[in-house]
Amino acid sequence: MTARAPIALAVADFRERVRRPAYALTLLAAVGLACLAVPDAGSHWVIMDVGGYRGVYTSAWIGTVTALAGALWLTMGGFYVVRDAIIRDERTRVGHILAASPLRTSTYLIGKFLSNFLVLASMAGVLAVTAPLMQFARGESGALDPIALLFPFALITLPPLVLTAAAAVLFETVPLLRGGVGNVVWFVVSMVLLLGGQSRNAPLGGIGVRQAAESMRAALVEQGIDVSGREFSLGLTSVTEPLRSFRWDGFTPDTAFLGGRLVLLAVGIAVALLPALWFGRFDPARGPGSGPAAVPSKPGKVRKKAQDEILGDLPRDVRGEPGMEPVGRPGFPVTMTAPVRGAVFWRLLAGELRVLVRGVSPWWWLVAAAVTVAGFATPEPTTLLPLAWIWPVLVWSRLGTQRVEHGLEGLLGAYPTMRRGLLAEWAAGVALTVVTGIAPAVRMAATADWAGVGSWVGGALLVPALALALGVACRTHRIFQVVYLGLWYLAVNGVAALDYMGVVKSGGLPAGPSPLAVGGLALLLVCAALAVRTARHAVR
């Protein structure tokens, strides 16, 4: 294989990705991020806050703040956009062809790494193109400086994205990290890296926050503004008063920072090549333990077993087995006598609940039980509610997706119980949410904290509704995992407008949306899921 093979593989893979509608949505999200990074002068939501100040919207300020926002959000969220490159080759059986080719494992891994980076770099490119448009839209400076605008993207945004692209390759080649566990692990790891990357002693220069912050503080001092006690904040935050402006002309990186960027690139390449030590590159001859993408010898039997397990947990009248006295003639399809509707729903609910929690490890239940016991022991009832309602994220993400992932959509869609089935699936998710978060509800009810109980009820209805709607619409569990982790993180960090749990307090009362609004949103999401599933059923 020539040295051009990884580039050819990366370009081909990148072209295949850009044809998908999801890629267009990804670029649109990058445009939205650029708009958030450069808010209106009177906005109370900001991404960069220099102790109550912001820079005048010049090319240097807009380029730097947009690049920092890109490094922050694309490093964390971009992982979920690119992490299916290897799994897709396995799913489409392209891996079989690659296993029979002379392509080296290292070449394949570098090709996937470069493809991931191209996707992430294109998102950063959209940010860079949108930045000058935002400068003209805000109208505070009409002098466009392309170097001051684009240089921060090359220096600040792209190096961390190299690590993200490499981490996606690594996670896809480790069996434990390929699925939902990997999504959660990356969320935690990326948050640690990004928060640590903003500290003064961050290795390899972090994400560039320290260098920019020191330059901005120096500019404030030169303009006679007291900087003592002023904190630098990067991330979507709410401010009580619009930020005041000061003049800032950018920063000049030192040699140590530039050297750190080069080391970061080398680390990313090393991480991408690390799986060559164990990755089997789809070759069954290397055994089932040779790599996560090794194809099962009998994939049809694996899917059939999963189908039988799911159908076995559904009520007999739903899966077509006689649950009551059959009516009909021999040789003709069996017709069931009409059961009581309430009884059918409760059987559906029981079946959906068994399907939802099937295969959950006893250790998972043990941790859930420990969180519940701790919830009864803590002084503040809602202290452990965020932990209780993040632990089931992988189980919730099954809602709306299992029938697709196990090839049962056509079979279950043929039954005339679509509405009741979907409501039962949602109710099963609500039941799981109630069980895992029961301790705070009981304690709030015991102290007559009915406002807190109302917020808790709204959250218990919303979380499974969101999982169901995203699962039905997107037909994959990954979207909910990403969206919910972000929503949970913002709620835990005090963004009251997104607090669906009632953990943000103001005057002892929940400061988030009213329980009626949250419950109404939950019902709208369930209706949306039903509409999507009905539309798909109608066009079959």
ChimeraX attribute file (.defattr): number of C-alpha atoms within 10 A of each C-alpha:
attribute: neighborCount
match mode: 1-to-1
recipient: residues
	/A:1	9
	/A:2	8
	/A:3	8
	/A:4	11
	/A:5	16
	/A:6	23
	/A:7	18
	/A:8	14
	/A:9	18
	/A:10	23
	/A:11	17
	/A:12	13
	/A:13	19
	/A:14	20
	/A:15	12
	/A:16	10
	/A:17	17
	/A:18	13
	/A:19	10
	/A:20	10
	/A:21	9
	/A:22	12
	/A:23	15
	/A:24	12
	/A:25	11
	/A:26	18
	/A:27	19
	/A:28	14
	/A:29	15
	/A:30	23
	/A:31	20
	/A:32	13
	/A:33	20
	/A:34	26
	/A:35	17
	/A:36	16
	/A:37	27
	/A:38	24
	/A:39	16
	/A:40	15
	/A:41	16
	/A:42	10
	/A:43	14
	/A:44	14
	/A:45	21
	/A:46	22
	/A:47	20
	/A:48	23
	/A:49	22
	/A:50	21
	/A:51	17
	/A:52	17
	/A:53	18
	/A:54	22
	/A:55	23
	/A:56	20
	/A:57	25
	/A:58	26
	/A:59	26
	/A:60	23
	/A:61	25
	/A:62	26
	/A:63	30
	/A:64	28
	/A:65	26
	/A:66	30
	/A:67	29
	/A:68	26
	/A:69	23
	/A:70	29
	/A:71	23
	/A:72	25
	/A:73	17
	/A:74	24
	/A:75	25
	/A:76	24
	/A:77	19
	/A:78	23
	/A:79	27
	/A:80	20
	/A:81	21
	/A:82	22
	/A:83	24
	/A:84	20
	/A:85	19
	/A:86	24
	/A:87	18
	/A:88	13
	/A:89	16
	/A:90	18
	/A:91	12
	/A:92	9
	/A:93	13
	/A:94	13
	/A:95	21
	/A:96	17
	/A:97	11
	/A:98	17
	/A:99	18
	/A:100	11
	/A:101	9
	/A:102	8
	/A:103	15
	/A:104	15
	/A:105	20
	/A:106	18
	/A:107	20
	/A:108	21
	/A:109	27
	/A:110	22
	/A:111	24
	/A:112	29
	/A:113	29
	/A:114	25
	/A:115	26
	/A:116	30
	/A:117	24
	/A:118	21
	/A:119	24
	/A:120	27
	/A:121	21
	/A:122	14
	/A:123	22
	/A:124	26
	/A:125	18
	/A:126	17
	/A:127	28
	/A:128	25
	/A:129	15
	/A:130	19
	/A:131	26
	/A:132	21
	/A:133	13
	/A:134	19
	/A:135	23
	/A:136	16
	/A:137	13
	/A:138	17
	/A:139	11
	/A:140	12
	/A:141	13
	/A:142	14
	/A:143	10
	/A:144	14
	/A:145	13
	/A:146	12
	/A:147	11
	/A:148	19
	/A:149	25
	/A:150	23
	/A:151	16
	/A:152	25
	/A:153	24
	/A:154	14
	/A:155	20
	/A:156	24
	/A:157	27
	/A:158	25
	/A:159	22
	/A:160	24
	/A:161	29
	/A:162	26
	/A:163	23
	/A:164	30
	/A:165	30
	/A:166	27
	/A:167	20
	/A:168	29
	/A:169	28
	/A:170	22
	/A:171	23
	/A:172	23
	/A:173	24
	/A:174	17
	/A:175	14
	/A:176	12
	/A:177	18
	/A:178	21
	/A:179	17
	/A:180	18
	/A:181	15
	/A:182	19
	/A:183	21
	/A:184	19
	/A:185	13
	/A:186	21
	/A:187	21
	/A:188	14
	/A:189	13
	/A:190	20
	/A:191	16
	/A:192	11
	/A:193	18
	/A:194	20
	/A:195	15
	/A:196	15
	/A:197	21
	/A:198	21
	/A:199	15
	/A:200	15
	/A:201	11
	/A:202	17
	/A:203	13
	/A:204	17
	/A:205	22
	/A:206	24
	/A:207	29
	/A:208	25
	/A:209	22
	/A:210	18
	/A:211	18
	/A:212	20
	/A:213	18
	/A:214	14
	/A:215	17
	/A:216	25
	/A:217	21
	/A:218	14
	/A:219	19
	/A:220	20
	/A:221	12
	/A:222	11
	/A:223	12
	/A:224	8
	/A:225	13
	/A:226	12
	/A:227	14
	/A:228	9
	/A:229	7
	/A:230	13
	/A:231	12
	/A:232	19
	/A:233	17
	/A:234	17
	/A:235	15
	/A:236	16
	/A:237	16
	/A:238	16
	/A:239	13
	/A:240	9
	/A:241	11
	/A:242	17
	/A:243	21
	/A:244	15
	/A:245	15
	/A:246	16
	/A:247	16
	/A:248	21
	/A:249	15
	/A:250	21
	/A:251	18
	/A:252	10
	/A:253	14
	/A:254	9
	/A:255	9
	/A:256	10
	/A:257	19
	/A:258	14
	/A:259	12
	/A:260	16
	/A:261	23
	/A:262	13
	/A:263	13
	/A:264	21
	/A:265	16
	/A:266	14
	/A:267	15
	/A:268	21
	/A:269	19
	/A:270	14
	/A:271	20
	/A:272	26
	/A:273	20
	/A:274	17
	/A:275	21
	/A:276	19
	/A:277	11
	/A:278	15
	/A:279	23
	/A:280	22
	/A:281	28
	/A:282	27
	/A:283	20
	/A:284	18
	/A:285	10
	/A:286	14
	/A:287	13
	/A:288	16
	/A:289	13
	/A:290	18
	/A:291	23
	/A:292	22
	/A:293	26
	/A:294	22
	/A:295	18
	/A:296	12
	/A:297	10
	/A:298	8
	/A:299	10
	/A:300	10
	/A:301	11
	/A:302	12
	/A:303	15
	/A:304	14
	/A:305	13
	/A:306	17
	/A:307	17
	/A:308	12
	/A:309	13
	/A:310	21
	/A:311	20
	/A:312	14
	/A:313	18
	/A:314	20
	/A:315	21
	/A:316	16
	/A:317	19
	/A:318	19
	/A:319	16
	/A:320	16
	/A:321	13
	/A:322	16
	/A:323	14
	/A:324	13
	/A:325	10
	/A:326	13
	/A:327	12
	/A:328	10
	/A:329	9
	/A:330	7
	/A:331	6
	/A:332	7
	/A:333	11
	/A:334	15
	/A:335	16
	/A:336	16
	/A:337	13
	/A:338	10
	/A:339	11
	/A:340	8
	/A:341	10
	/A:342	9
	/A:343	10
	/A:344	18
	/A:345	17
	/A:346	15
	/A:347	18
	/A:348	27
	/A:349	25
	/A:350	19
	/A:351	23
	/A:352	27
	/A:353	22
	/A:354	16
	/A:355	21
	/A:356	22
	/A:357	15
	/A:358	13
	/A:359	9
	/A:360	11
	/A:361	9
	/A:362	9
	/A:363	9
	/A:364	12
	/A:365	13
	/A:366	11
	/A:367	13
	/A:368	20
	/A:369	15
	/A:370	12
	/A:371	20
	/A:372	21
	/A:373	13
	/A:374	14
	/A:375	25
	/A:376	18
	/A:377	13
	/A:378	13
	/A:379	10
	/A:380	13
	/A:381	19
	/A:382	24
	/A:383	14
	/A:384	20
	/A:385	24
	/A:386	17
	/A:387	18
	/A:388	25
	/A:389	20
	/A:390	16
	/A:391	16
	/A:392	17
	/A:393	23
	/A:394	19
	/A:395	20
	/A:396	28
	/A:397	28
	/A:398	25
	/A:399	30
	/A:400	27
	/A:401	22
	/A:402	22
	/A:403	20
	/A:404	14
	/A:405	16
	/A:406	16
	/A:407	14
	/A:408	18
	/A:409	15
	/A:410	12
	/A:411	10
	/A:412	17
	/A:413	17
	/A:414	10
	/A:415	13
	/A:416	10
	/A:417	15
	/A:418	16
	/A:419	14
	/A:420	16
	/A:421	22
	/A:422	23
	/A:423	22
	/A:424	21
	/A:425	25
	/A:426	28
	/A:427	21
	/A:428	25
	/A:429	31
	/A:430	22
	/A:431	17
	/A:432	21
	/A:433	23
	/A:434	18
	/A:435	15
	/A:436	23
	/A:437	24
	/A:438	19
	/A:439	23
	/A:440	24
	/A:441	23
	/A:442	16
	/A:443	19
	/A:444	19
	/A:445	14
	/A:446	10
	/A:447	9
	/A:448	11
	/A:449	15
	/A:450	14
	/A:451	17
	/A:452	24
	/A:453	21
	/A:454	22
	/A:455	27
	/A:456	27
	/A:457	22
	/A:458	24
	/A:459	24
	/A:460	27
	/A:461	26
	/A:462	28
	/A:463	24
	/A:464	31
	/A:465	31
	/A:466	25
	/A:467	30
	/A:468	31
	/A:469	27
	/A:470	26
	/A:471	24
	/A:472	26
	/A:473	19
	/A:474	14
	/A:475	19
	/A:476	19
	/A:477	26
	/A:478	20
	/A:479	17
	/A:480	25
	/A:481	25
	/A:482	21
	/A:483	14
	/A:484	17
	/A:485	17
	/A:486	15
	/A:487	16
	/A:488	19
	/A:489	17
	/A:490	17
	/A:491	21
	/A:492	20
	/A:493	13
	/A:494	17
	/A:495	18
	/A:496	21
	/A:497	13
	/A:498	19
	/A:499	26
	/A:500	30
	/A:501	30
	/A:502	29
	/A:503	25
	/A:504	21
	/A:505	14
	/A:506	10
	/A:507	6
	/A:508	10
	/A:509	15
	/A:510	23
	/A:511	20
	/A:512	22
	/A:513	17
	/A:514	18
	/A:515	24
	/A:516	13
	/A:517	13
	/A:518	26
	/A:519	21
	/A:520	15
	/A:521	17
	/A:522	22
	/A:523	16
	/A:524	16
	/A:525	20
	/A:526	25
	/A:527	17
	/A:528	18
	/A:529	24
	/A:530	21
	/A:531	16
	/A:532	15
	/A:533	20
	/A:534	14
	/A:535	11
	/A:536	13
	/A:537	14
	/A:538	8
	/A:539	6
	/A:540	7
